[in-house]
Amino acid sequence: MMKKQQIRKPPSYDPFTLLKNDYVRIILTYLNVVLHQLKQFDLVRSARVCRRWREIIEKDPLMFEHANLENIDSSKPLFPILKIFSRDKTIISMKLPPHATQTDTAYMFMQLPQSIQYLKFTNINMEFSKIFTRKFPNFKSLTLVNTKNRKKPFDEIEMKSFLTLKSAQELHFYSLPWEDGFISIFAEFNLQVLCIHDCPHLTNDSLYLISKHCKLLQKLLVGGSEQVYNAQISKSGFQIDLMHLKSLEIRYCSRIGDQSLDIIAHSFPTLTEFALVRNNFEKCAKISDQAFKNMQDLQLQRLSIIYTRKLRDQAHINIAKFHQLRYLCLRNCPLQYDVSIWNENCPFLEELDVSGDSWVSQSFVLGIAQHQNLKIFWLGHFEHGDLDCDTKLQQYPPEGLFLESIFKKETSFPKLHTLHLEHDCNLTYWLYARISKLRPKLFFR
C-alpha cells in the first residue's frame, strides 16, 4: 500500500514580531470589545492567536479599561451587552455605537463607574438632559459625533445638563447643529482642548465667545467640511486673546489667507503647532510664500499646509527660519526647489509629508536626502501630476531610476526608517520593488 502523503501546513508568520510589545498593546486596544466576559468578541479571540498575544492581553490590566463598542453589528441587541459592562468597575473610557438608543445610553450612563474619564457618542439624536444626570469627578474628554444627522440645536435644558461633565478638559464635536449659545456653558469648564469639526456656521463672533469663555485653551480646531466650506470665519476672527494657545488647526475655511496668518502669528505668540487644511475644489484666499514669512517669529514644531498652488521659490527659504520644526506637511503643494537649506536650518526635522499631487522634483528629493535626522518621509507623485501617471509609467527609462540611484548611496536618508509611497501612483509598485532590495530594513507604507 502506498503511504499517505503527509500534508505539511505552511509555517505561520506573525508580522507583529517586528513590533515591540508596547506597540502591539496599543493596536490591540482598538479592537471591538475589551471585556473578558464577552468571549465571542475580538480581544479574547486575539488572545488565542499565540502565546505572546495572550500574555500581552492577560497581563496588562489597562487592556480592559477601554470599552470600544463602535463596530458592534447593529443587528445585535445592545442592551444585554451593556448589562455586562455595568458589572465592570474598571472602565475608564467608552465608545458607544451609532445604533445606541436613548434608553440604552441612559442605562449605561447610570451604571458607569466613577472612574470613567472618556466618553464618545456617535448618535446624538437624543435628549441629553435625560442622559447627563450624574457627575464624574475624574472625567476628562467628551466626543459627540452627529452620524444620524441631528438638525435640532441643543436647547437650554440640554446645555445645562452638560455641566455634569464640567471637569472635562477636552471637547470634540463633529457636525453638530451649532448655535453660539452653546459656548456660554464652556465658562464652567477648564477646557484645554476644543475641536469643532465640520461646522460651516461658525463665525467670527463664535471665536470671540470661545476666547471669552475658554481662557485656558491650549488647542483649538475650527472650520467647515470638505463638502461645505466655512465662509464666515475671516482674519478679524483671530484678533482675540488666547494667551495659552499652543495648537491651532483651521479646516476648510475659504477666507483664510496670507493676511489671516499674519494676524494669527501676532495674536498667538505661544503657538508651537499650526495646520491649515483645504482642497482644490473651492476658491480660497491666497496662501503664498509670504505666509511663512509672516509666521517666522513663532517657535513652531509642527507645521501643516495642505493644498495651495501659490508657493514659489521663496517658500523653502522662509520655512528654513523655523529652526525648531519637527514635523512638516506640504501635501498637495508644488515642490520644485532644492531644500538642502533645511538640513542645517531645520536640524530637528523628523517627519516630512509631501504626499498627494505635490509634483515632487528631483532637486527637492536630492536636497532632503542629505538631512541627518529625517526618519519618516511621505513621497507624493515624483516629477509628474496625478493625471500623468500612465504617461510616466510608459516612459523609458522610468523616472524612478533617479530615486533608485539616491537610495543606493549610504549617505542618503541615513536615519530614515519609514517611507510612505503614494497609493494611487502607478510608479509606486516599481519603486517599492527596487528600493526594498536596496534598503531591506526600511518600512514601507
C-alpha positions in Angstrom: 0.0 0.0 0.0 1.1 3.4 -0.7 1.8 5.6 2.3 -0.4 8.6 2.6 1.5 11.7 1.9 1.6 13.9 4.9 0.3 17.4 4.2 2.5 19.9 5.9 1.0 23.2 6.9 3.0 26.2 5.9 4.8 27.8 8.8 2.8 30.6 10.4 4.3 34.0 10.4 3.4 36.8 12.8 4.2 40.2 11.4 3.8 41.6 14.9 7.2 40.1 15.7 8.6 43.3 14.1 6.9 45.4 16.7 7.7 45.9 20.4 5.1 44.8 22.9 4.2 48.4 23.7 3.1 48.9 20.1 1.2 45.6 19.9 -0.6 46.6 23.1 -1.7 49.9 21.5 -3.0 48.2 18.4 -5.0 45.6 20.4 -6.8 48.3 22.4 -8.6 49.4 19.2 -10.4 46.1 19.0 -14.2 45.9 19.3 -14.9 44.9 22.9 -12.4 44.5 25.7 -14.3 42.8 28.5 -13.1 39.3 29.2 -16.7 38.2 29.9 -17.6 38.6 26.2 -15.7 35.6 24.9 -17.2 35.9 21.4 -15.6 39.3 20.7 -12.3 40.4 19.2 -9.9 40.7 22.2 -10.4 37.3 23.6 -10.2 35.8 20.2 -6.9 37.6 19.7 -5.6 36.1 22.9 -5.9 32.7 21.3 -3.7 33.6 18.3 -0.4 32.9 20.0 1.3 32.8 23.5 2.8 36.3 23.1 -0.5 37.9 22.3 -2.2 36.1 25.2 0.5 37.3 27.6 0.1 40.9 26.4 -3.6 40.9 26.8 -4.0 39.0 30.0 -1.1 40.5 31.9 -1.9 44.1 31.2 -4.7 45.4 33.5 -5.0 48.5 31.4 -6.1 46.5 28.4 -9.6 46.0 29.9 -10.1 49.6 30.8 -11.1 50.7 27.3 -14.5 49.7 26.0 -14.9 50.2 22.3 -18.4 49.3 21.1 -18.4 51.4 17.9 -18.2 48.5 15.5 -20.8 46.1 17.1 -23.2 44.8 14.5 -26.4 46.9 14.6 -28.5 43.7 14.2 -27.4 42.5 17.6 -29.3 43.8 20.6 -27.1 46.2 22.6 -28.8 46.2 26.0 -27.6 42.7 27.1 -24.0 43.7 26.3 -24.4 46.9 28.3 -25.7 44.9 31.3 -22.4 43.0 31.3 -20.5 46.3 31.2 -22.4 47.6 34.2 -20.7 44.9 36.3 -17.2 46.1 35.3 -15.9 48.9 37.6 -12.5 49.3 35.9 -13.6 51.0 32.7 -12.1 54.5 32.1 -13.2 55.0 28.5 -16.2 54.0 26.4 -17.2 54.5 22.8 -20.9 53.8 22.0 -22.1 52.6 18.6 -24.4 54.6 16.3 -27.4 52.4 17.0 -27.3 53.0 20.7 -30.8 54.4 21.6 -31.6 56.9 24.3 -32.8 54.1 26.6 -29.5 52.2 26.1 -27.4 55.3 26.6 -29.3 56.4 29.7 -29.0 53.0 31.3 -25.3 52.8 30.5 -24.7 56.3 31.9 -26.4 55.4 35.2 -24.1 52.3 35.5 -20.8 53.9 34.7 -18.2 53.8 37.4 -16.9 57.0 39.0 -13.5 56.3 37.3 -14.8 57.0 33.8 -12.7 59.6 32.0 -13.5 59.4 28.3 -16.9 59.1 26.5 -17.8 59.1 22.8 -21.3 59.2 21.5 -21.8 58.5 17.8 -25.5 59.1 17.9 -26.7 62.4 19.4 -30.4 62.1 18.4 -31.5 62.0 22.0 -32.3 64.4 24.8 -29.1 64.8 26.7 -30.9 66.3 29.7 -32.1 62.7 30.3 -28.7 61.2 29.8 -26.3 63.5 31.7 -27.7 63.1 35.2 -24.6 62.1 37.1 -21.3 63.8 37.9 -17.9 62.1 37.3 -15.0 63.9 39.2 -12.3 62.3 37.1 -13.9 63.0 33.7 -11.5 64.4 31.0 -12.9 64.1 27.5 -16.2 64.1 25.7 -16.7 63.4 21.9 -20.1 63.9 20.1 -20.4 62.7 16.5 -23.6 63.6 14.6 -23.8 60.4 12.5 -27.6 60.4 12.5 -27.8 64.0 11.1 -29.5 65.7 14.0 -30.7 69.1 12.9 -32.2 70.4 16.2 -29.7 72.5 18.2 -29.3 71.8 21.9 -32.0 73.6 24.0 -31.2 75.4 27.2 -32.0 72.4 29.4 -29.8 70.2 27.4 -27.0 72.7 27.5 -27.2 72.9 31.3 -27.0 69.1 31.5 -23.5 69.2 30.1 -22.4 70.8 33.3 -22.5 67.4 35.0 -19.3 66.8 33.0 -17.7 70.2 33.7 -14.5 68.5 34.9 -13.8 67.7 31.2 -10.6 69.2 29.8 -11.3 68.2 26.2 -14.4 68.6 24.0 -14.6 67.2 20.4 -17.7 67.9 18.3 -18.4 66.6 14.8 -21.1 68.1 12.5 -23.1 69.5 15.4 -26.1 71.7 14.7 -24.4 74.8 16.1 -25.6 77.8 18.0 -23.3 80.2 19.7 -25.3 80.0 22.9 -23.8 76.6 23.5 -20.4 78.3 24.0 -21.6 80.1 27.2 -21.5 76.8 29.2 -17.8 76.5 28.4 -17.1 79.1 31.1 -17.8 76.4 33.7 -15.2 74.1 32.2 -11.4 74.3 32.5 -11.1 73.5 28.8 -7.7 72.9 27.3 -8.8 71.3 24.0 -11.7 72.3 21.9 -12.3 70.8 18.5 -15.3 71.8 16.4 -15.2 69.8 13.2 -17.4 70.2 10.1 -19.1 73.3 11.3 -19.7 75.8 8.4 -21.8 78.0 10.6 -19.1 79.1 13.0 -18.5 82.9 12.8 -16.0 85.5 14.0 -18.4 86.1 16.9 -18.1 82.4 17.8 -14.3 82.7 18.0 -14.7 85.8 20.2 -17.0 83.9 22.6 -14.6 81.0 22.7 -11.8 83.3 23.7 -14.0 84.9 26.3 -15.1 81.6 28.0 -12.1 79.4 27.4 -9.1 81.4 28.8 -7.0 78.3 29.5 -7.4 76.8 26.0 -4.2 75.2 24.6 -5.6 73.6 21.4 -8.3 74.9 19.1 -9.7 73.3 15.9 -12.4 75.0 13.9 -13.7 75.0 10.3 -16.2 73.6 7.9 -16.1 70.3 5.9 -14.7 69.3 2.6 -18.2 69.3 1.2 -19.4 72.6 2.8 -16.7 75.2 3.4 -16.9 77.8 6.2 -17.2 81.2 4.5 -17.9 83.0 7.8 -14.6 83.0 9.6 -12.1 85.6 8.4 -8.9 87.3 9.5 -10.7 89.6 12.1 -12.0 86.5 13.9 -8.5 85.7 15.1 -7.9 89.1 16.7 -8.7 87.6 20.1 -6.9 86.8 23.3 -5.9 83.2 23.9 -2.6 83.6 25.7 -2.1 79.9 26.4 -2.9 78.6 22.9 -0.2 76.2 21.6 -2.0 74.4 18.8 -4.3 75.8 16.1 -5.9 73.9 13.2 -8.2 75.6 10.6 -10.0 73.3 8.3 -11.9 74.2 5.1 -12.3 78.0 5.7 -12.3 79.8 2.3 -11.5 83.3 3.7 -8.2 82.4 5.5 -5.1 83.6 3.6 -1.8 85.3 4.0 -3.2 88.3 5.9 -5.0 85.9 8.3 -1.8 84.0 9.1 -0.1 87.3 9.8 -2.8 88.2 12.4 -2.6 84.7 13.8 1.1 84.9 14.4 0.7 88.2 16.3 -2.4 87.1 18.3 -1.0 83.7 19.4 2.8 84.1 20.0 2.8 80.8 22.1 1.8 78.6 19.1 4.0 75.6 18.5 1.6 73.7 16.2 -0.3 75.1 13.2 -2.3 73.4 10.5 -4.3 74.7 7.5 -6.4 72.2 5.5 -8.0 73.0 2.2 -8.7 71.2 -1.2 -8.6 72.0 -4.8 -12.4 72.3 -5.4 -13.1 75.6 -3.7 -11.9 79.2 -4.3 -9.9 80.2 -1.3 -7.9 83.2 -0.1 -4.3 83.1 -1.3 -1.6 81.2 0.7 1.8 82.2 -0.7 5.5 82.3 0.3 4.6 85.4 2.3 2.5 83.3 4.7 5.6 81.5 6.1 7.5 84.8 6.4 4.6 86.3 8.4 4.9 83.4 10.9 8.7 83.4 11.4 8.5 84.7 14.9 6.6 81.6 16.1 8.6 78.7 17.6 6.7 76.1 15.5 7.5 72.5 16.0 4.7 71.2 13.7 3.5 72.9 10.6 1.0 71.6 8.1 -0.3 73.4 4.9 -2.5 71.1 2.8 -3.2 72.2 -0.8 -2.0 75.5 -2.0 -0.8 76.3 -5.6 0.8 79.7 -4.8 4.1 78.5 -3.4 7.1 79.9 -5.3 10.9 80.0 -5.0 11.0 81.7 -1.6 8.8 79.2 0.3 11.6 76.8 1.3 13.8 79.7 2.4 11.1 81.1 4.7 10.3 77.6 6.1 14.0 77.3 6.9 13.5 80.0 9.5 11.5 77.6 11.7 14.6 76.2 13.5 12.6 74.0 16.0 10.5 72.3 13.3 10.0 68.5 13.9 7.1 67.8 11.6 6.3 69.4 8.2 3.4 68.6 5.9 3.1 70.3 2.5 0.6 67.8 1.0 -0.7 68.6 -2.5 1.6 71.6 -2.7 4.0 72.1 -5.7 7.6 71.3 -4.6 10.0 72.2 -7.4 13.0 73.6 -5.5 16.2 72.4 -3.7 15.5 72.2 0.1 19.1 71.4 1.2 18.9 74.6 3.2 16.6 72.6 5.6 19.4 70.2 6.5 21.3 72.9 8.5 18.4 75.3 9.4 15.8 72.6 10.5 18.1 70.1 12.2 15.3 68.5 14.3 13.0 67.7 11.4 11.9 64.1 11.8 8.9 63.7 9.6 8.2 65.2 6.2 4.9 64.8 4.3 4.9 65.8 0.6 2.3 63.2 -0.5 -0.5 63.7 -2.9 -0.4 65.8 -6.0 2.8 67.6 -5.0 4.8 67.1 -8.2 8.0 66.4 -6.2 11.0 67.3 -8.3 14.5 65.7 -8.5 16.1 68.7 -6.9 13.7 68.5 -3.9 14.5 64.8 -3.2 18.2 65.3 -3.8 18.2 68.1 -1.2 16.2 66.4 1.5 18.1 63.1 1.1 21.1 64.7 2.9 19.1 65.5 6.1 20.7 63.8 9.0 17.7 63.4 11.3 14.7 62.6 8.9 13.0 59.4 10.0 9.7 59.4 8.2 9.2 60.5 4.6 5.8 60.7 2.7 6.6 60.9 -1.0 4.0 62.1 -3.5 3.9 62.0 -7.3 7.5 62.2 -8.4 8.2 64.5 -11.4 4.5 64.4 -12.5 1.0 65.3 -11.5 -1.7 62.8 -10.5 -3.2 62.8 -14.0 0.1 61.9 -15.7 0.8 58.6 -14.0 0.0 56.4 -17.1 2.2 58.5 -19.3 5.2 58.4 -16.9 4.9 54.7 -16.5 5.3 54.1 -20.2 8.4 56.2 -20.4 11.8 54.6 -20.7 13.9 54.9 -18.7 11.3 55.4 -16.0 11.5 58.5 -13.7 12.0 56.2 -10.7 15.6 55.3 -11.7 16.7 58.6 -10.2 15.1 57.7 -6.9 16.7 54.3 -7.0 20.1 55.9 -7.5 19.6 58.1 -4.5 18.8 55.2 -2.2 21.8 53.3 -3.4 24.0 55.9 -1.6 24.5 55.1 2.1 24.8 58.8 2.8 21.2 59.4 1.6 18.5 59.3 4.2 20.9 58.0 6.9 18.2 57.7 9.7 15.1 57.0 7.6 13.1 54.1 8.9 9.6 54.6 7.2 8.9 55.5 3.6 5.3 56.2 2.6 4.7 55.9 -1.2 1.7 57.4 -3.0 -1.0 54.7 -3.0 -2.6 55.9 -6.3 0.5 56.4 -8.3 1.4 53.8 -11.0 5.1 54.1 -10.1 4.6 53.0 -6.5 5.0 49.3 -7.1 8.0 49.8 -9.3 9.6 52.0 -6.7 8.8 49.5 -3.9 10.3 46.6 -5.8 13.6 48.5 -6.4 14.0 50.4 -3.1 13.1 47.5 -0.9 16.0 45.5 -2.3 18.4 48.4 -1.6 17.0 49.1 1.9 15.6 45.8 3.3 15.2 47.3 6.8 13.1 50.2 5.6 9.5 50.0 6.5 7.1 50.8 3.6 3.5 52.1 3.7 
